[in-house]
Amino acid sequence: MGLWQVNADTMAGSRFVVSAAAETTACMFALQKGMATHPGDRAWLDVHSPAYQARLAGDPITALLLRAAWGRNWIADFLTPTPPGDGDPAFLDEIGRVRRTPPEVVHADLEVCLRRPLPAALRRDDLADRAADLLEWVWAEAVLPYWPRRRRILEADIVARTRHLGQGGWAAALDDMRPGMRWLGDNRLQINTHDYPPRDVTDAQLMFVPVTPRWGWVSWGSGRRFCVVYPCSGLLAEPEPEPEPARPADALARLIGAGRAHVLTLLDTPKSTSHLVALTGQGLGSVGRHLKILLDAGLVQRRRSGLSVLYYRTDAGATLTQSSNRA
């Protein structure tokens, strides 16, 4: 079994961490698999799977990389860096660590997953960049629009497990954290049921990182940092009713048109074109035309996030929307 040998100091210094990068990586695995692992996944997958599959279809090297990086009972280490031990890690900082992985390390990690020599098509120096680009795309397109709600779910899971820790110790807090994981006593933490050699985690920094998809993994990094990424509690992973999309006030719709007003109203938080298409039900061409007119009028602005462009309201756009709502 996968067994970690810990001690009292390790457990006393362990902590729960929210990681946007871990959430994004788990979402990428969910999109890669294309199967809903709990009811909360279904609607999200229906929205984002087509764009994800289209992106990989246009980038066969990255598609091959992803298939190689997800081996039997093992994920390529460079894809799942261990978070830093101080504070909540910044998304781009964590993805930057993926991007900076030396080519020879990427190749070695992939060969571990494949259990055979690397195919010629993957003997390239740009694999880390390709993986980081894909993670940034998944973040911008499929995670960032939902991040505030997902973060609340993750924090609620941490609160619940902390309560279990106070009431029943680590055995209670770790119960059902991930399949095959349990506290065995005598300073032994069973991580999974796979036949891996025991690992010495005494006097190390141990972190527990929840994610909303039903995927998890373990990782370790320099400075004796160890991490367990685990899926949220079942109830917390159930779908929450999404709030109805904000509808434009009648006055704003009469002023600039109903379709354009709807787009402007939705841009209270940054969104990509594909996200706006999904929310409004309008065609890609229509949304694009609305955005161009709103940009020319100074009502919205845009910025690049990885390979995606995110649009958001300017102060003038916010003032116009708020004024029409009061009217």
C-alpha positions as CSV (number, residue, x, y, z in Angstrom):
1,M,0.0,0.0,0.0
2,G,1.0,3.7,-0.3
3,L,2.2,4.3,3.2
4,W,3.6,7.6,4.6
5,Q,5.5,7.4,7.9
6,V,4.8,10.6,9.8
7,N,5.4,11.9,13.4
8,A,3.7,14.3,15.8
9,D,5.6,17.3,14.5
10,T,4.6,16.6,10.9
11,M,0.9,16.4,11.9
12,A,1.0,19.4,14.2
13,G,2.5,21.6,11.5
14,S,0.2,20.3,8.7
15,R,-2.3,22.7,7.1
16,F,-5.2,22.9,4.6
17,V,-4.5,25.0,1.5
18,V,-6.8,26.3,-1.3
19,S,-5.0,26.2,-4.6
20,A,-6.4,27.6,-7.8
21,A,-3.8,25.7,-9.8
22,A,-4.8,22.3,-8.2
23,E,-8.4,23.1,-8.9
24,T,-7.5,23.9,-12.5
25,T,-5.5,20.7,-12.9
26,A,-8.3,18.6,-11.5
27,C,-10.7,20.3,-13.9
28,M,-8.3,19.6,-16.8
29,F,-8.4,15.9,-15.8
30,A,-12.2,16.0,-15.7
31,L,-12.3,17.5,-19.2
32,Q,-9.7,15.0,-20.4
33,K,-11.8,12.1,-19.1
34,G,-15.1,13.7,-20.3
35,M,-17.1,11.9,-17.7
36,A,-19.1,13.5,-14.9
37,T,-17.9,12.0,-11.6
38,H,-20.7,13.7,-9.6
39,P,-23.9,15.6,-10.5
40,G,-22.1,19.0,-10.2
41,D,-19.9,18.1,-13.1
42,R,-22.5,17.4,-15.7
43,A,-23.7,20.9,-16.7
44,W,-20.2,22.3,-16.5
45,L,-18.8,19.5,-18.8
46,D,-21.6,20.1,-21.3
47,V,-20.6,23.8,-21.5
48,H,-16.8,23.4,-21.6
49,S,-16.0,19.9,-23.1
50,P,-16.6,20.9,-26.8
51,A,-14.1,23.8,-26.6
52,Y,-11.6,21.7,-24.7
53,Q,-11.8,18.9,-27.3
54,A,-11.6,21.4,-30.1
55,R,-8.5,22.9,-28.7
56,L,-6.7,19.5,-28.4
57,A,-7.9,18.5,-31.8
58,G,-6.0,21.6,-33.1
59,D,-2.9,20.8,-31.1
60,P,-2.1,17.1,-31.5
61,I,1.2,17.3,-29.7
62,T,-0.4,18.6,-26.5
63,A,-3.1,16.0,-26.8
64,L,-0.5,13.3,-27.0
65,L,1.3,14.9,-24.0
66,L,-1.8,14.7,-21.9
67,R,-2.4,11.1,-22.8
68,A,1.2,10.2,-21.8
69,A,1.1,12.2,-18.6
70,W,-1.8,10.3,-17.2
71,G,-0.4,6.8,-16.6
72,R,-1.9,3.9,-14.8
73,N,-2.1,5.0,-11.1
74,W,0.4,7.7,-11.8
75,I,0.4,11.4,-13.0
76,A,3.5,13.0,-14.4
77,D,5.1,14.8,-11.5
78,F,5.8,18.1,-13.4
79,L,2.1,18.6,-13.9
80,T,1.3,18.6,-10.2
81,P,3.9,20.7,-8.4
82,T,3.6,20.9,-4.6
83,P,2.3,24.3,-3.4
84,P,4.6,26.5,-1.4
85,G,4.2,26.3,2.3
86,D,3.4,30.0,3.0
87,G,0.0,31.4,2.4
88,D,-2.4,30.7,-0.5
89,P,-0.4,30.2,-3.6
90,A,-0.9,32.5,-6.6
91,F,-2.2,30.7,-9.7
92,L,0.4,32.1,-12.2
93,D,3.2,31.4,-9.7
94,E,2.3,27.7,-9.5
95,I,1.7,27.4,-13.3
96,G,5.1,29.2,-13.8
97,R,6.7,26.2,-11.9
98,V,5.2,23.9,-14.5
99,R,6.4,26.1,-17.3
100,R,10.0,26.2,-16.0
101,T,10.4,22.4,-15.7
102,P,13.5,21.4,-17.7
103,P,12.9,19.3,-20.8
104,E,14.9,16.3,-19.4
105,V,12.7,16.3,-16.3
106,V,9.5,16.3,-18.3
107,H,10.8,13.5,-20.5
108,A,11.7,11.4,-17.4
109,D,8.4,12.0,-15.7
110,L,6.5,10.9,-18.9
111,E,8.6,7.7,-19.2
112,V,7.6,6.8,-15.6
113,C,3.9,7.2,-16.6
114,L,4.3,5.4,-19.9
115,R,6.5,2.6,-18.4
116,R,8.5,2.7,-21.7
117,P,10.7,5.0,-23.6
118,L,9.3,8.3,-24.8
119,P,7.8,8.2,-28.3
120,A,9.7,10.3,-30.9
121,A,6.8,12.8,-31.2
122,L,7.3,13.8,-27.6
123,R,11.1,14.2,-27.7
124,R,10.7,18.0,-27.7
125,D,11.8,20.9,-25.5
126,D,8.5,22.7,-25.5
127,L,6.3,20.2,-23.6
128,A,6.4,22.2,-20.3
129,D,5.3,25.3,-22.1
130,R,2.5,23.4,-23.9
131,A,1.2,22.0,-20.6
132,A,1.3,25.4,-18.9
133,D,-0.5,27.0,-21.8
134,L,-3.2,24.4,-21.6
135,L,-3.6,24.9,-17.8
136,E,-3.9,28.7,-18.3
137,W,-6.5,28.1,-21.0
138,V,-8.5,25.8,-18.7
139,W,-8.3,28.4,-15.9
140,A,-9.5,31.3,-18.0
141,E,-12.2,29.4,-19.9
142,A,-13.6,26.9,-17.4
143,V,-12.5,27.7,-13.9
144,L,-12.1,31.5,-13.4
145,P,-15.8,32.2,-14.2
146,Y,-16.9,29.9,-11.4
147,W,-14.0,30.5,-9.0
148,P,-15.7,32.5,-6.3
149,R,-18.4,29.8,-5.8
150,R,-15.8,27.0,-6.1
151,R,-13.6,28.7,-3.5
152,R,-16.5,28.9,-1.1
153,I,-17.1,25.2,-1.5
154,L,-13.4,24.4,-0.9
155,E,-13.3,26.6,2.2
156,A,-16.5,25.0,3.5
157,D,-14.9,21.5,3.2
158,I,-11.8,22.8,5.1
159,V,-14.1,24.1,7.9
160,A,-15.9,20.8,8.1
161,R,-12.7,18.8,8.3
162,T,-11.2,21.1,10.8
163,R,-14.3,20.6,13.0
164,H,-13.8,16.8,12.6
165,L,-10.2,17.2,13.6
166,G,-11.2,19.1,16.8
167,Q,-13.8,16.5,17.7
168,G,-12.1,13.2,16.7
169,G,-8.4,13.9,15.9
170,W,-6.7,13.2,12.6
171,A,-8.4,9.8,12.2
172,A,-11.8,11.6,11.9
173,A,-10.4,14.5,9.7
174,L,-8.8,12.1,7.2
175,D,-11.7,9.6,7.1
176,D,-12.9,9.3,3.5
177,M,-10.6,12.2,2.4
178,R,-9.7,10.2,-0.8
179,P,-10.2,6.5,-1.8
180,G,-8.0,4.2,0.2
181,M,-6.7,6.9,2.5
182,R,-7.0,6.4,6.3
183,W,-5.1,6.9,9.5
184,L,-3.6,3.6,10.7
185,G,-2.2,4.7,14.0
186,D,1.5,4.3,15.1
187,N,2.4,7.4,13.0
188,R,1.3,5.7,9.8
189,L,-0.8,7.4,7.2
190,Q,-2.2,5.2,4.4
191,I,-2.4,7.4,1.2
192,N,-3.8,4.8,-1.1
193,T,-4.0,1.0,-1.7
194,H,-1.4,0.9,-4.4
195,D,1.8,-1.2,-3.9
196,Y,4.3,1.6,-3.5
197,P,7.3,1.6,-1.1
198,P,6.7,3.5,2.2
199,R,7.8,7.1,2.3
200,D,9.4,8.9,5.2
201,V,7.5,12.1,5.9
202,T,8.8,12.7,9.4
203,D,9.5,16.3,10.4
204,A,8.2,17.4,6.9
205,Q,5.6,20.0,5.9
206,L,2.4,18.3,5.0
207,M,-0.5,20.1,3.1
208,F,-4.0,19.0,2.3
209,V,-5.6,20.6,-0.8
210,P,-9.3,20.1,-1.6
211,V,-10.6,20.3,-5.2
212,T,-14.2,20.1,-6.4
213,P,-13.8,17.5,-9.2
214,R,-13.5,13.9,-8.2
215,W,-9.8,13.7,-8.9
216,G,-6.9,13.6,-6.5
217,W,-3.2,13.0,-6.3
218,V,-0.2,13.3,-4.0
219,S,3.0,15.2,-4.6
220,W,6.2,16.2,-2.9
221,G,8.8,19.0,-3.5
222,S,12.0,20.4,-2.3
223,G,12.4,21.4,1.3
224,R,10.5,18.2,2.4
225,R,7.1,19.5,1.4
226,F,4.4,16.9,0.8
227,C,0.9,17.4,-0.5
228,V,-2.4,15.4,-0.6
229,V,-4.9,16.7,-3.2
230,Y,-8.3,15.3,-2.4
231,P,-11.9,15.7,-3.7
232,C,-14.3,17.7,-1.6
233,S,-16.9,16.0,0.6
234,G,-19.7,14.5,-1.4
235,L,-22.5,16.8,-0.2
236,L,-20.3,19.9,-0.9
237,A,-19.7,18.6,-4.4
238,E,-23.3,18.5,-5.3
239,P,-24.4,21.1,-7.8
240,E,-25.5,24.4,-6.3
241,P,-28.4,26.2,-8.0
242,E,-26.7,28.8,-10.2
243,P,-28.1,32.3,-9.9
244,E,-30.1,33.4,-12.9
245,P,-28.0,35.4,-15.3
246,A,-28.3,39.1,-14.7
247,R,-30.8,40.5,-17.2
248,P,-30.5,44.0,-18.6
249,A,-32.8,46.6,-17.3
250,D,-35.5,47.7,-19.8
251,A,-34.0,51.2,-20.0
252,L,-30.5,49.9,-20.9
253,A,-32.0,47.5,-23.4
254,R,-33.9,50.3,-25.2
255,L,-30.8,52.4,-25.2
256,I,-28.2,50.0,-26.7
257,G,-30.2,47.0,-27.7
258,A,-31.3,43.9,-25.7
259,G,-28.5,41.6,-26.8
260,R,-25.7,44.2,-26.3
261,A,-27.2,45.2,-22.9
262,H,-27.2,41.5,-21.8
263,V,-23.5,41.2,-22.7
264,L,-22.7,44.4,-20.8
265,T,-24.7,43.3,-17.8
266,L,-22.9,40.0,-17.6
267,L,-19.4,41.6,-17.6
268,D,-19.5,42.5,-13.9
269,T,-16.7,39.9,-13.7
270,P,-14.2,39.1,-16.5
271,K,-15.5,36.6,-19.0
272,S,-14.3,35.1,-22.3
273,T,-16.2,35.2,-25.6
274,S,-17.0,31.5,-25.3
275,H,-18.4,32.0,-21.8
276,L,-20.6,34.9,-23.0
277,V,-21.9,32.7,-25.8
278,A,-22.8,30.0,-23.3
279,L,-24.5,32.4,-20.9
280,T,-26.4,34.5,-23.4
281,G,-27.4,31.8,-26.0
282,Q,-26.3,34.2,-28.7
283,G,-24.1,33.2,-31.6
284,L,-20.3,33.7,-31.5
285,G,-20.6,36.3,-34.3
286,S,-23.3,38.3,-32.5
287,V,-21.3,38.3,-29.2
288,G,-18.2,39.4,-31.1
289,R,-20.0,42.3,-32.7
290,H,-21.5,43.4,-29.4
291,L,-18.1,43.3,-27.7
292,K,-16.5,45.4,-30.5
293,I,-19.1,48.1,-30.2
294,L,-18.9,48.1,-26.4
295,L,-15.1,48.4,-26.7
296,D,-15.3,51.2,-29.2
297,A,-17.7,53.0,-26.8
298,G,-15.3,52.6,-23.9
299,L,-17.9,50.6,-21.9
300,V,-15.7,47.4,-21.7
301,Q,-12.0,46.6,-21.7
302,R,-10.1,43.4,-22.4
303,R,-7.0,41.7,-21.2
304,R,-5.2,38.5,-22.1
305,S,-5.0,35.6,-19.7
306,G,-2.9,32.8,-21.2
307,L,-4.4,32.0,-24.6
308,S,-7.7,33.6,-23.8
309,V,-9.0,37.2,-23.9
310,L,-11.2,38.2,-21.0
311,Y,-13.6,41.1,-21.2
312,Y,-14.8,43.3,-18.3
313,R,-16.8,46.5,-17.7
314,T,-15.0,49.8,-17.4
315,D,-16.1,52.4,-14.8
316,A,-18.2,54.0,-17.5
317,G,-19.9,50.6,-18.3
318,A,-20.5,50.0,-14.7
319,T,-22.0,53.4,-14.2
320,L,-24.3,53.0,-17.2
321,T,-25.5,49.6,-16.0
322,Q,-26.1,50.8,-12.4
323,S,-27.9,53.9,-13.6
324,S,-30.3,51.9,-15.8
325,N,-31.0,49.5,-13.0
326,R,-32.0,52.4,-10.7
327,A,-34.2,53.8,-13.5
